[in-house]
């Protein structure tokens, strides 16, 4: 019986060794498949993460540019309002000066006209007097 039991144990031991070797071989290929799958997933994940990162960067840049443009435009608008106000004041000043110059010119022309009329009258009077004397 001991021999028979020993033979049975040897047979079971051989079967177990074969199964263990199959598992070891299978485990190596399973580990390689897991590593390969992990590497592929890591590549896809990195690619998607890079794509999302680029999209976020682009959106952030658009947001910052829009914000800066709005701030710059608001500042330009303030400056434009101030300049227009100053320009309007200058225009009103020039209009007032033009009105003063126009009225001064009108006064001078009127005085000149009166002076010419008076002088012409004097000349005409002297001419008439000279004609009568003849």
Buried (B, 14 or more C-beta within 10 A) or exposed (E): EEEEEEEEEEEEEEEEEEEEEEEEEEEEEEEEEEEEEEEEEEEEEEEEEEEEEEEEEEEEEEEEEEEEEEEEEEEEEEEEEEEEEEEEEEEEEEEEEEEEEEEEEEEEEEEEEEEEEEEEEEEEEEEEEEEEEE
